[in-house]
């Protein structure tokens, strides 16, 4: 399995231990089962960004710190140059490029998300996390499912939604899709 996932799993276990949070408390707060948390802690499965965001928020820490082990330091501004934001690979079909790693106390998490085509059936895995989300399609086409409602989004289209609703996406036309995702806490 991916070394990065193993490291994040170790940080999750360490965070819960240091903060004296039981698996049951964590699972309830993050809206998952204890069994799912145990899988994440094993480092043998992909860990959704939504879960990581919920855990970081509930522990009053930066998502960036949980994912990378580093600490943001900027208070007034943070510049991310083109193609320099840290890449977070959570699932094979998604890459997240962070656009504000260095800023402390952020109220939104901006990412460039790249969705890769896959050969799997037309099923769209659904996830949820706290907050609201804004997506703007930069390249390609995307099928977005929110609860049971399906949307086809083309380049230039955008959507704002309650991200505590189950949602998921899949690229269309067997081509990569890139979009700006802003997750608001």
HELIX and SHEET records of a PDB file:
HELIX    1   1 UNK A    3  UNK A   18  1                                  16    
HELIX    2   2 UNK A   23  UNK A   29  1                                   7    
HELIX    3   3 UNK A   34  UNK A   42  1                                   9    
HELIX    4   4 UNK A   49  UNK A   58  1                                  10    
HELIX    5   5 UNK A   63  UNK A   68  1                                   6    
SHEET    1   A 6 UNK A  87  UNK A  91  0                                        
SHEET    2   A 6 UNK A  94  UNK A  98 -1                                        
SHEET    3   A 6 UNK A 108  UNK A 115 -1                                        
SHEET    4   A 6 UNK A 177  UNK A 184 -1                                        
SHEET    5   A 6 UNK A 132  UNK A 139 -1                                        
SHEET    6   A 6 UNK A 158  UNK A 162 -1                                        
SHEET    1   B 3 UNK A 149  UNK A 153  0                                        
SHEET    2   B 3 UNK A 142  UNK A 146 -1                                        
SHEET    3   B 3 UNK A 167  UNK A 171 -1                                        
END                                                                             
